[in-house]
Amino acid sequence: DVTKRTILSDIARIYDPLGLVGPVTIKCKIFIQDLWKLNINWDEPLPTEIHRAWQEFRQQLPALHDLQIPRHALCRNISQTELHGFCDASERGYGACIL
């Protein structure tokens, strides 16, 4: 059975110390928030539509293993450095980055 406990266990397996898959982790956190709002207990089986939604989302998680983000850290002849910050928010989440 899929329960709030098993979903949280799946989410906890996502290791992202740099926050590169933030859009995925925020979706997971929102999913858990929704379970709390529905007063679903830790070991209670999920309603069918929520179970189906989680299964569809969970099937996509293995694709994170294939994620590659190319980056070039070494540069020569740097004459100017710039720092750019971006942020955005909604009612359910927020995000920010500095480049």
N, CA and C atoms as an extended XYZ file, in Angstrom:
297
Properties=species:S:1:pos:R:3:atomname:S:1:resname:S:1:resid:I:1 pbc="F F F"
N         0.826       -1.189        0.000 N   ASP     1
C         0.000        0.000        0.000 CA  ASP     1
C         0.871        1.255        0.000 C   ASP     1
N         0.401        2.267       -0.664 N   VAL     2
C         1.072        3.566       -0.646 CA  VAL     2
C         0.448        4.390        0.475 C   VAL     2
N         1.290        4.863        1.373 N   THR     3
C         0.844        5.667        2.510 CA  THR     3
C         1.678        6.944        2.570 C   THR     3
N         1.313        7.829        3.468 N   LYS     4
C         2.102        9.042        3.658 CA  LYS     4
C         3.532        8.673        4.059 C   LYS     4
N         3.681        7.631        4.854 N   ARG     5
C         5.004        7.190        5.304 CA  ARG     5
C         5.861        6.710        4.130 C   ARG     5
N         5.282        5.915        3.232 N   THR     6
C         6.065        5.407        2.098 CA  THR     6
C         6.402        6.528        1.113 C   THR     6
N         5.501        7.482        0.964 N   ILE     7
C         5.776        8.622        0.087 CA  ILE     7
C         6.927        9.447        0.651 C   ILE     7
N         6.902        9.719        1.943 N   LEU     8
C         7.978       10.491        2.557 CA  LEU     8
C         9.305        9.741        2.449 C   LEU     8
N         9.265        8.424        2.558 N   SER     9
C        10.465        7.615        2.384 CA  SER     9
C        11.025        7.765        0.969 C   SER     9
N        10.151        7.751       -0.024 N   ASP    10
C        10.590        7.946       -1.413 CA  ASP    10
C        11.203        9.332       -1.599 C   ASP    10
N        10.567       10.340       -1.025 N   ILE    11
C        11.046       11.713       -1.170 CA  ILE    11
C        12.408       11.887       -0.493 C   ILE    11
N        12.589       11.260        0.654 N   ALA    12
C        13.839       11.399        1.403 CA  ALA    12
C        15.028       10.809        0.652 C   ALA    12
N        14.784        9.967       -0.323 N   ARG    13
C        15.869        9.363       -1.110 CA  ARG    13
C        16.446       10.316       -2.152 C   ARG    13
N        15.784       11.439       -2.381 N   ILE    14
C        16.279       12.404       -3.364 CA  ILE    14
C        17.403       13.203       -2.711 C   ILE    14
N        18.620       12.985       -3.178 N   TYR    15
C        19.792       13.665       -2.631 CA  TYR    15
C        20.140       14.827       -3.559 C   TYR    15
N        20.009       16.030       -3.069 N   ASP    16
C        20.219       17.219       -3.889 CA  ASP    16
C        20.845       18.336       -3.060 C   ASP    16
N        22.124       18.188       -2.668 N   PRO    17
C        22.726       19.195       -1.793 CA  PRO    17
C        22.876       20.576       -2.436 C   PRO    17
N        22.922       20.655       -3.761 N   LEU    18
C        23.070       21.948       -4.434 CA  LEU    18
C        21.741       22.563       -4.846 C   LEU    18
N        20.650       21.840       -4.657 N   GLY    19
C        19.340       22.366       -5.016 CA  GLY    19
C        19.075       22.399       -6.509 C   GLY    19
N        19.764       21.567       -7.261 N   LEU    20
C        19.622       21.577       -8.717 CA  LEU    20
C        18.307       20.980       -9.196 C   LEU    20
N        17.691       20.154       -8.380 N   VAL    21
C        16.388       19.589       -8.750 CA  VAL    21
C        15.292       20.176       -7.856 C   VAL    21
N        15.463       21.439       -7.519 N   GLY    22
C        14.498       22.149       -6.686 CA  GLY    22
C        13.063       22.057       -7.174 C   GLY    22
N        12.813       22.180       -8.486 N   PRO    23
C        11.432       22.051       -8.958 CA  PRO    23
C        10.801       20.700       -8.619 C   PRO    23
N        11.621       19.662       -8.566 N   VAL    24
C        11.103       18.333       -8.213 CA  VAL    24
C        10.844       18.259       -6.714 C   VAL    24
N        11.799       18.727       -5.918 N   THR    25
C        11.629       18.628       -4.466 CA  THR    25
C        10.485       19.506       -3.966 C   THR    25
N        10.279       20.668       -4.586 N   ILE    26
C         9.158       21.512       -4.141 CA  ILE    26
C         7.836       20.831       -4.461 C   ILE    26
N         7.771       20.137       -5.591 N   LYS    27
C         6.541       19.414       -5.926 CA  LYS    27
C         6.285       18.308       -4.898 C   LYS    27
N         7.348       17.645       -4.459 N   CYS    28
C         7.212       16.612       -3.426 CA  CYS    28
C         6.706       17.213       -2.116 C   CYS    28
N         7.266       18.340       -1.735 N   LYS    29
C         6.858       18.985       -0.484 CA  LYS    29
C         5.396       19.426       -0.536 C   LYS    29
N         4.986       19.933       -1.681 N   ILE    30
C         3.588       20.343       -1.842 CA  ILE    30
C         2.672       19.132       -1.763 C   ILE    30
N         3.105       18.004       -2.329 N   PHE    31
C         2.312       16.777       -2.265 CA  PHE    31
C         2.116       16.352       -0.813 C   PHE    31
N         3.188       16.383       -0.023 N   ILE    32
C         3.089       16.033        1.402 CA  ILE    32
C         2.180       17.023        2.132 C   ILE    32
N         2.290       18.316        1.819 N   GLN    33
C         1.404       19.311        2.433 CA  GLN    33
C        -0.056       18.977        2.165 C   GLN    33
N        -0.342       18.585        0.933 N   ASP    34
C        -1.718       18.239        0.575 CA  ASP    34
C        -2.218       17.039        1.376 C   ASP    34
N        -1.331       16.071        1.623 N   LEU    35
C        -1.730       14.911        2.435 CA  LEU    35
C        -2.066       15.345        3.860 C   LEU    35
N        -1.293       16.283        4.402 N   TRP    36
C        -1.580       16.787        5.747 CA  TRP    36
C        -2.914       17.518        5.774 C   TRP    36
N        -3.180       18.309        4.737 N   LYS    37
C        -4.439       19.059        4.683 CA  LYS    37
C        -5.648       18.130        4.631 C   LYS    37
N        -5.461       16.940        4.054 N   LEU    38
C        -6.549       15.961        3.973 CA  LEU    38
C        -6.656       15.108        5.238 C   LEU    38
N        -5.807       15.390        6.238 N   ASN    39
C        -5.788       14.636        7.503 CA  ASN    39
C        -5.577       13.143        7.293 C   ASN    39
N        -4.718       12.807        6.359 N   ILE    40
C        -4.392       11.399        6.116 CA  ILE    40
C        -3.320       10.982        7.115 C   ILE    40
N        -3.569        9.887        7.831 N   ASN    41
C        -2.616        9.391        8.820 CA  ASN    41
C        -1.414        8.749        8.135 C   ASN    41
N        -0.353        8.533        8.915 N   TRP    42
C         0.901        8.020        8.373 CA  TRP    42
C         0.750        6.682        7.660 C   TRP    42
N        -0.013        5.768        8.201 N   ASP    43
C        -0.106        4.422        7.632 CA  ASP    43
C        -1.455        4.134        6.994 C   ASP    43
N        -2.217        5.156        6.731 N   GLU    44
C        -3.525        5.013        6.093 CA  GLU    44
C        -3.344        4.935        4.573 C   GLU    44
N        -3.966        3.948        3.926 N   PRO    45
C        -3.883        3.892        2.459 CA  PRO    45
C        -4.470        5.161        1.837 C   PRO    45
N        -3.850        5.597        0.760 N   LEU    46
C        -4.292        6.829        0.107 CA  LEU    46
C        -5.564        6.613       -0.694 C   LEU    46
N        -6.386        7.648       -0.816 N   PRO    47
C        -7.535        7.564       -1.721 CA  PRO    47
C        -7.047        7.293       -3.150 C   PRO    47
N        -7.880        6.686       -3.955 N   THR    48
C        -7.499        6.225       -5.287 CA  THR    48
C        -6.898        7.323       -6.155 C   THR    48
N        -7.522        8.488       -6.215 N   GLU    49
C        -7.021        9.539       -7.110 CA  GLU    49
C        -5.671       10.083       -6.655 C   GLU    49
N        -5.452       10.164       -5.350 N   ILE    50
C        -4.161       10.627       -4.834 CA  ILE    50
C        -3.100        9.558       -5.068 C   ILE    50
N        -3.473        8.304       -4.864 N   HIS    51
C        -2.567        7.191       -5.128 CA  HIS    51
C        -2.127        7.209       -6.590 C   HIS    51
N        -3.056        7.407       -7.479 N   ARG    52
C        -2.754        7.435       -8.916 CA  ARG    52
C        -1.822        8.609       -9.249 C   ARG    52
N        -2.098        9.773       -8.669 N   ALA    53
C        -1.259       10.950       -8.918 CA  ALA    53
C         0.172       10.716       -8.436 C   ALA    53
N         0.316       10.079       -7.265 N   TRP    54
C         1.660        9.802       -6.752 CA  TRP    54
C         2.376        8.791       -7.641 C   TRP    54
N         1.686        7.746       -8.072 N   GLN    55
C         2.312        6.735       -8.922 CA  GLN    55
C         2.812        7.359      -10.227 C   GLN    55
N         2.019        8.245      -10.816 N   GLU    56
C         2.436        8.913      -12.055 CA  GLU    56
C         3.681        9.767      -11.815 C   GLU    56
N         3.697       10.490      -10.704 N   PHE    57
C         4.855       11.323      -10.385 CA  PHE    57
C         6.073       10.457      -10.074 C   PHE    57
N         5.871        9.405       -9.300 N   ARG    58
C         6.973        8.536       -8.872 CA  ARG    58
C         7.640        7.838      -10.048 C   ARG    58
N         6.880        7.518      -11.071 N   GLN    59
C         7.448        6.861      -12.253 CA  GLN    59
C         8.462        7.753      -12.960 C   GLN    59
N         8.364        9.050      -12.756 N   GLN    60
C         9.288        9.980      -13.400 CA  GLN    60
C        10.573       10.194      -12.593 C   GLN    60
N        10.574        9.834      -11.318 N   LEU    61
C        11.731       10.098      -10.465 CA  LEU    61
C        13.022        9.422      -10.932 C   LEU    61
N        13.001        8.187      -11.455 N   PRO    62
C        14.258        7.591      -11.914 CA  PRO    62
C        14.969        8.408      -12.995 C   PRO    62
N        14.258        9.254      -13.707 N   ALA    63
C        14.885       10.098      -14.728 CA  ALA    63
C        15.880       11.082      -14.110 C   ALA    63
N        15.773       11.341      -12.809 N   LEU    64
C        16.722       12.245      -12.153 CA  LEU    64
C        18.144       11.702      -12.203 C   LEU    64
N        18.290       10.378      -12.270 N   HIS    65
C        19.624        9.778      -12.348 CA  HIS    65
C        20.331       10.168      -13.642 C   HIS    65
N        19.582       10.472      -14.677 N   ASP    66
C        20.158       10.830      -15.973 CA  ASP    66
C        20.400       12.330      -16.118 C   ASP    66
N        20.032       13.102      -15.124 N   LEU    67
C        20.174       14.551      -15.195 CA  LEU    67
C        21.644       14.942      -15.204 C   LEU    67
N        22.029       15.727      -16.186 N   GLN    68
C        23.388       16.248      -16.264 CA  GLN    68
C        23.308       17.750      -16.473 C   GLN    68
N        24.081       18.475      -15.697 N   ILE    69
C        24.115       19.923      -15.818 CA  ILE    69
C        25.551       20.310      -16.150 C   ILE    69
N        25.806       20.640      -17.423 N   PRO    70
C        27.174       21.005      -17.809 CA  PRO    70
C        27.566       22.349      -17.191 C   PRO    70
N        28.794       22.450      -16.775 N   ARG    71
C        29.266       23.709      -16.220 CA  ARG    71
C        30.748       23.862      -16.521 C   ARG    71
N        31.158       25.065      -16.649 N   HIS    72
C        32.551       25.379      -16.928 CA  HIS    72
C        33.048       26.272      -15.799 C   HIS    72
N        33.903       25.739      -14.968 N   ALA    73
C        34.315       26.473      -13.777 CA  ALA    73
C        35.618       27.252      -13.954 C   ALA    73
N        36.407       26.899      -14.956 N   LEU    74
C        37.700       27.550      -15.136 CA  LEU    74
C        37.656       28.498      -16.327 C   LEU    74
N        38.036       29.738      -16.102 N   CYS    75
C        38.053       30.746      -17.162 CA  CYS    75
C        39.399       31.457      -17.142 C   CYS    75
N        39.827       31.914      -18.304 N   ARG    76
C        41.071       32.675      -18.396 CA  ARG    76
C        40.748       34.117      -18.754 C   ARG    76
N        41.649       34.999      -18.411 N   ASN    77
C        41.552       36.411      -18.780 CA  ASN    77
C        40.231       37.046      -18.345 C   ASN    77
N        39.870       36.857      -17.111 N   ILE    78
C        38.648       37.468      -16.590 CA  ILE    78
C        38.924       38.947      -16.332 C   ILE    78
N        38.140       39.815      -16.962 N   SER    79
C        38.338       41.248      -16.767 CA  SER    79
C        37.228       41.872      -15.917 C   SER    79
N        36.100       41.201      -15.842 N   GLN    80
C        34.975       41.753      -15.092 CA  GLN    80
C        34.150       40.602      -14.520 C   GLN    80
N        33.661       40.790      -13.311 N   THR    81
C        32.823       39.780      -12.673 CA  THR    81
C        31.470       40.401      -12.349 C   THR    81
N        30.408       39.667      -12.617 N   GLU    82
C        29.058       40.133      -12.309 CA  GLU    82
C        28.350       39.089      -11.461 C   GLU    82
N        27.481       39.553      -10.620 N   LEU    83
C        26.679       38.682       -9.773 CA  LEU    83
C        25.212       38.970      -10.076 C   LEU    83
N        24.458       37.946      -10.434 N   HIS    84
C        23.046       38.107      -10.780 CA  HIS    84
C        22.199       37.274       -9.825 C   HIS    84
N        21.149       37.868       -9.311 N   GLY    85
C        20.235       37.154       -8.430 CA  GLY    85
C        18.830       37.156       -9.008 C   GLY    85
N        18.164       36.034       -8.880 N   PHE    86
C        16.807       35.883       -9.388 CA  PHE    86
C        15.950       35.227       -8.311 C   PHE    86
N        14.688       35.630       -8.232 N   CYS    87
C        13.783       34.979       -7.294 CA  CYS    87
C        12.360       35.075       -7.820 C   CYS    87
N        11.537       34.185       -7.332 N   ASP    88
C        10.127       34.185       -7.698 CA  ASP    88
C         9.373       33.436       -6.606 C   ASP    88
N         8.097       33.716       -6.495 N   ALA    89
C         7.304       33.064       -5.459 CA  ALA    89
C         5.867       32.908       -5.925 C   ALA    89
N         5.195       31.981       -5.291 N   SER    90
C         3.765       31.788       -5.506 CA  SER    90
C         3.144       31.524       -4.144 C   SER    90
N         1.881       31.185       -4.122 N   GLU    91
C         1.233       30.880       -2.847 CA  GLU    91
C         1.754       29.583       -2.242 C   GLU    91
N         2.322       28.694       -3.065 N   ARG    92
C         2.715       27.373       -2.576 CA  ARG    92
C         4.214       27.160       -2.484 C   ARG    92
N         5.024       28.064       -3.007 N   GLY    93
C         6.462       27.850       -2.952 CA  GLY    93
C         7.222       29.076       -3.421 C   GLY    93
N         8.530       29.015       -3.264 N   TYR    94
C         9.379       30.104       -3.723 CA  TYR    94
C        10.704       29.523       -4.185 C   TYR    94
N        11.441       30.307       -4.931 N   GLY    95
C        12.744       29.869       -5.389 CA  GLY    95
C        13.643       31.071       -5.597 C   GLY    95
N        14.941       30.855       -5.467 N   ALA    96
C        15.914       31.912       -5.676 CA  ALA    96
C        17.230       31.294       -6.103 C   ALA    96
N        17.989       32.042       -6.886 N   CYS    97
C        19.328       31.587       -7.251 CA  CYS    97
C        20.213       32.801       -7.469 C   CYS    97
N        21.494       32.602       -7.281 N   ILE    98
C        22.491       33.640       -7.527 CA  ILE    98
C        23.524       33.036       -8.456 C   ILE    98
N        23.771       33.735       -9.544 N   LEU    99
C        24.739       33.264      -10.543 CA  LEU    99
C        25.922       34.198      -10.590 C   LEU    99
